[in-house]
Amino acid sequence: MTEDGTLVSRVDIYNVSTGLWYQTDLSEPRCNFTSVSYFPKLYFAGGVNYIYNATSYPNVTDTIDIFDYTTNSWIIRKLATPRSR
């Protein structure tokens, strides 16, 4: 999320094998998601893809973005129930 509250889809990923950082994008901008690494994949699950303000409510998402280190590609799946931290 930027300083003005705009959600972004950009994530920074560190490759421990190469010692390098690189940036990539999730399938949708969001915050308050859970992430876990289980080599060779990174999982970014759930979160909020719309920020609450005086006239709206947060939208909790059921999206799981899965990044595969071996293929350098994304897989998108869905949670059974939308969740946010």
N, C-alpha and C positions, 0 to 999 in steps of 0.2 A: 504494500500500500504506500502511496506517495504521501508527502506531507499534507497535501490538501484533501486527503481521504479517497483519492481515486484508486480503485483496485487495479492491479496489474497481473499479468499472467507469467511474467519473467521469473525464473528461478536460477540460482547459481548452483552448479553441481561440481563437486571436487572429486577428481579421479585419483584414488590413492595409489593406483598402479603407476600412473605417469607423473603424479605430483602437480597436475594442472587443473585450473578452474576453467569452466566455460559456462556460458549462459544459453538457456533454451526456454521455450514457452510451454506452459500448461495448455490444455485444450480450452480453458476458460479462465478469465481473471477471477481471483478469489483470495480470501484470507481465512485465518482460523482453521486451516486444514491440518491433518496429521500426516507426517511423513516418516517413512521407515526404509532402511536399506537392508535387503536380503539378497546378497550378491548372486547373480549378476543384475539384479533389478532394484529400482527405486520406486516406492509407492507413495503417491500423494492422494490422500483420500478425504472426501467430504469437504466441508468448509462453508463459508458464506460467500455468495457471489453477488450480493447487493447489500450495501451498508444501510443500516437504519438511520432515518432522519425523522423530522417532525411529521412527515406525511407518508412515510412508508415503513415497511417492516423488513427485516433481513430475510433473504431467501437462502435456506440451507440446501446444499446440493448433495446429490448422491453419486457424483462422479468420482471415479478412481482413475488417475493418470498413472500409467506404469511405464517407466523408462527402462529399456533393456540395454545395458552396457555393451553386450556382445554384438548386437545388431545396430546400435545407435539409433533406435527407433522407439516410437510410442505405441502403446496399446491402451485403449480406453474401455473401461468396464463400469458397471454400476453397483453401488451398495444396495442391499435389500431395503434399507431405510436411510433417508438423508441424515447426515450427522455433521456436527461442528463441535470444535473444542470449546 
